[in-house]
Amino acid sequence: MTPANKLDKRNIPQILRGMGCQVLRITTRKSRAVIEIAQPVPQLQEQAATLTENIKGQQRQTWFVHVNSCLVYWH
């Protein structure tokens, strides 16, 4: 993980909380931090992409957006 990503891992959750998001989990991957939130704010929803999975006939959707070098997602 690069020094910039380490900085983002600390700052982005604070920024998300300041926007009114509830941060549920922060996971560190090799290239970036992955942050799960409970409910997105409209600013994040406008930029979001959708990931749709079909598992044993059931469909699940997850929305995600990149904030700096972090990946922020919600269900």
C-alpha positions in Angstrom: 0.0 0.0 0.0 1.4 3.4 -1.0 1.8 6.2 1.5 -1.1 8.1 -0.2 -3.4 5.1 0.3 -2.5 4.9 4.0 -3.4 8.6 4.3 -6.7 8.0 2.5 -7.5 5.1 4.8 -7.4 7.5 7.7 -9.0 10.5 6.2 -11.8 9.1 3.9 -13.8 7.5 6.8 -13.7 10.9 8.6 -14.9 12.6 5.5 -17.7 10.1 5.0 -18.8 10.5 8.6 -18.8 14.2 8.1 -21.1 13.8 5.1 -23.5 11.8 7.3 -22.6 8.2 6.3 -22.3 5.5 8.9 -19.0 3.6 8.2 -19.5 -0.1 9.0 -16.2 -1.7 8.0 -12.7 -0.7 6.7 -10.7 -3.4 5.0 -7.2 -2.9 3.6 -6.2 -4.5 0.3 -2.9 -4.4 -1.5 -3.7 -1.5 -3.6 -6.5 0.4 -1.7 -8.7 0.6 1.3 -12.3 -0.8 0.9 -14.9 0.9 3.1 -18.4 -0.4 3.6 -21.1 2.2 4.6 -24.7 1.7 5.7 -26.5 4.4 3.7 -25.1 6.6 0.9 -25.6 10.3 0.7 -26.9 11.7 -2.6 -23.5 12.9 -3.6 -22.2 9.3 -3.6 -25.4 7.9 -5.2 -24.9 10.1 -8.3 -21.5 8.7 -9.0 -22.2 5.1 -8.1 -21.8 2.1 -10.3 -23.8 -1.2 -9.8 -22.4 -4.7 -9.4 -25.1 -7.4 -9.9 -24.4 -11.0 -8.8 -26.6 -14.0 -9.5 -25.9 -16.8 -7.0 -28.1 -20.0 -7.2 -30.9 -18.1 -8.8 -30.9 -15.2 -6.3 -29.8 -11.7 -7.4 -27.8 -9.4 -5.2 -26.8 -5.8 -6.0 -24.0 -3.7 -4.6 -23.3 -0.1 -5.4 -19.8 1.3 -5.3 -17.8 4.5 -5.9 -14.2 5.4 -5.8 -13.3 8.2 -3.3 -9.7 9.2 -3.9 -7.9 5.8 -3.8 -10.5 4.1 -1.6 -13.4 2.0 -2.8 -16.7 2.8 -0.9 -19.6 0.4 -1.3 -23.0 -0.4 0.1 -25.8 -3.0 -0.4 
